[in-house]
Amino acid sequence: MALCLAVMAVAVFVNVVLRYGFGSGVAASEELSRLLFVWMVFIGATAAYPLGQHMAFTSLLLPLRKKPTVLKLVAALIRIAVIVAAVLVAWGAWQQVRVGLDSQSVVLGYSNALLPLPALLSSVAIALMAGWELLRQRPLDLDHESDVE
C-alpha cells in the first residue's frame, strides 16, 4: 500500500507541476494513479479484515454480550453474510476481468483486466478469512466501543 501511495503521489505531483508550471503534463500519470488507487484500496480492505477494522456495529451487539449462545449465532450469521457478499463481489469482478482481457488502457496499454482484478482477489481472500473464522467459531471482537469518542 505504501509503495502504491508513494508512486501515486509522485506521479500526481509531477503532473500538477508540469501542467501548471510548464503548460504540459504526463498523460500516463492519470491512468497510473487510477490503477494504483484501485489496488491500494483493495489491498487495504483485505489487510483490514482480519484486524476487525472494517465497519463494526458493536452498539447493536453489545447487549448480546451476556448471552453467549445468541452472540455465537449472530457471529455465524454475520460471517455467512460476509461470505455471501464477498462471493457476489468476486463474481462481478470476475466478469469484469474477463471483459477487460480483450481491451487495453488508452495511454499505458496495460490490460483493462488489471482494474477489477484487485476486487476479485480481495473478495476471495476476505471470503476465505471469513470462512476460516466461521469454521473456528472465533468470537466477534466487540472492543471497538473504546475507539469511539
C-alpha positions in Angstrom: 0.0 0.0 0.0 2.8 2.4 0.9 4.5 1.8 -2.5 1.2 2.4 -4.4 0.6 5.6 -2.4 4.2 6.8 -2.9 4.2 6.2 -6.7 0.8 7.7 -7.0 1.7 10.8 -5.0 4.9 11.4 -7.0 3.1 10.8 -10.4 0.3 13.3 -9.5 2.7 15.9 -8.0 4.9 15.8 -11.1 1.9 16.0 -13.4 0.5 19.0 -11.5 3.8 20.8 -11.6 4.2 20.1 -15.3 0.7 21.1 -16.1 0.5 24.4 -14.1 4.2 25.3 -14.3 5.0 24.4 -17.9 1.7 24.0 -19.7 2.1 20.3 -20.3 1.5 17.1 -18.4 2.1 13.4 -18.5 -1.0 11.7 -19.7 0.2 8.3 -18.3 0.1 9.9 -14.8 -3.7 9.8 -14.6 -4.0 6.2 -15.7 -1.2 5.1 -13.4 -2.8 6.9 -10.5 -6.2 5.4 -11.1 -4.8 1.9 -11.3 -2.6 2.3 -8.2 -5.5 3.8 -6.2 -7.8 0.9 -7.0 -5.1 -1.6 -6.0 -4.3 0.3 -2.8 -7.9 0.4 -1.7 -8.4 -3.3 -2.1 -5.1 -4.2 -0.5 -6.1 -2.0 2.4 -9.6 -3.7 2.6 -8.0 -7.1 2.6 -5.5 -6.2 5.3 -8.1 -4.5 7.5 -10.5 -7.5 7.5 -8.5 -9.9 9.8 -7.8 -7.0 12.2 -11.5 -6.2 12.6 -11.1 -2.7 11.2 -13.9 -2.7 8.8 -17.3 -1.2 9.8 -18.4 -2.7 13.1 -21.8 -2.1 14.6 -20.8 -3.0 18.1 -23.6 -1.0 19.7 -26.0 -3.4 18.2 -24.1 -6.4 19.5 -23.1 -5.2 23.0 -26.5 -6.1 24.6 -25.8 -9.7 23.5 -22.5 -9.9 25.5 -24.3 -11.5 28.4 -26.0 -14.1 26.0 -23.0 -16.0 24.6 -25.1 -18.6 22.7 -27.0 -15.8 20.8 -23.8 -13.9 20.2 -22.2 -17.0 18.6 -25.3 -17.4 16.4 -25.1 -13.7 15.4 -21.4 -14.0 14.7 -22.0 -17.0 12.4 -24.8 -15.1 10.6 -22.5 -12.1 10.2 -19.7 -14.2 8.7 -22.1 -16.0 6.4 -23.4 -12.6 5.2 -19.7 -11.5 4.6 -19.1 -14.7 2.6 -22.2 -14.2 0.5 -21.3 -10.5 -0.2 -17.7 -11.4 -1.0 -18.8 -14.1 -3.4 -21.1 -11.7 -5.2 -18.4 -9.1 -5.5 -16.0 -11.8 -6.7 -18.5 -13.0 -9.3 -19.0 -9.4 -10.6 -15.3 -8.7 -10.6 -14.5 -12.0 -12.4 -17.0 -11.0 -15.2 -15.2 -7.6 -15.4 -11.8 -9.3 -15.6 -13.0 -11.4 -18.5 -14.3 -8.4 -20.3 -11.1 -6.4 -19.6 -8.9 -9.1 -21.1 -9.9 -8.1 -24.6 -9.1 -4.4 -24.2 -6.1 -2.2 -23.4 -5.9 1.1 -21.5 -5.6 4.1 -23.8 -2.3 5.6 -22.8 -0.2 2.9 -21.0 -1.6 0.0 -22.9 -2.0 -2.4 -19.9 -4.8 -4.9 -19.9 -8.1 -3.5 -18.5 -8.4 -6.7 -16.6 -5.9 -5.2 -14.1 -8.6 -2.7 -12.8 -11.2 -5.2 -11.5 -8.5 -7.8 -10.6 -7.9 -6.5 -7.1 -11.6 -6.6 -6.3 -11.6 -10.3 -7.3 -8.5 -11.1 -5.3 -9.7 -9.1 -2.2 -13.1 -10.6 -2.1 -11.8 -14.1 -2.5 -9.3 -13.5 0.3 -12.0 -12.0 2.6 -14.4 -14.8 1.9 -11.7 -17.3 2.8 -10.8 -15.5 6.0 -14.5 -15.2 7.0 -14.9 -18.9 6.2 -12.0 -19.8 8.4 -13.3 -17.7 11.2 -16.7 -19.4 10.8 -15.1 -22.8 11.0 -13.1 -21.9 14.1 -16.1 -20.2 15.6 -14.0 -17.3 16.5 -15.9 -14.8 18.7 -16.6 -11.3 17.4 -14.3 -8.5 18.5 -16.6 -6.2 20.5 -13.8 -3.9 21.9 -14.4 -1.3 19.2 -16.5 0.9 21.5 -13.3 2.0 23.2 -12.2 3.5 19.8 -15.3 5.7 19.7 -15.3 9.1 21.4 
